[in-house]
Amino acid sequence: MASFESNERLMIVLICVVPFAALLYCGLVIGTLLSVPYVKAHSFIFGGIFALIPLVTGAAIWIGPFRR
């Protein structure tokens, strides 16, 4: 029973934390794109980089348990 309770708590934490982390990341990206002149001038490149960061992070978390 202890493992079920810990998995339930983990899911509750993930459900509560992940949306707030995503909002914080979006705010950071928008703030960076609006305030840093170099990033503003090269917004297409930095937009791609900012889009790849969560994609690579999610893939690493998803594939991580399957690595040997």
NORSULGI-V797240 format. One record per residue. N is the residue number from 1. RES is the residue in one small letter. OMEGA is omega in degrees with one decimal (NA if undefined). Layout:
n	res	omega
N	RES	OMEGA
N	RES	OMEGA
This chain:
n	res	omega
1	m	-177.0
2	a	-178.9
3	s	177.7
4	f	-180.0
5	e	179.5
6	s	176.4
7	n	178.4
8	e	177.7
9	r	178.0
10	l	179.1
11	m	178.3
12	i	178.8
13	v	179.4
14	l	-179.4
15	i	-179.8
16	c	-171.8
17	v	-174.0
18	v	178.0
19	p	178.7
20	f	176.4
21	a	177.7
22	a	176.8
23	l	177.8
24	l	178.6
25	y	178.5
26	c	177.2
27	g	177.3
28	l	-179.8
29	v	-179.5
30	i	177.7
31	g	178.1
32	t	-179.0
33	l	-179.6
34	l	-170.3
35	s	-177.4
36	v	-175.3
37	p	-179.3
38	y	178.9
39	v	178.3
40	k	-179.5
41	a	-179.7
42	h	-172.6
43	s	-179.5
44	f	-179.8
45	i	-177.6
46	f	173.7
47	g	175.7
48	g	178.5
49	i	-179.6
50	f	177.0
51	a	-178.4
52	l	-177.0
53	i	178.5
54	p	179.1
55	l	-179.6
56	v	178.4
57	t	178.6
58	g	178.6
59	a	179.5
60	a	178.5
61	i	-177.0
62	w	-176.0
63	i	-175.7
64	g	-179.0
65	p	-177.6
66	f	178.3
67	r	179.4
68	r	NA
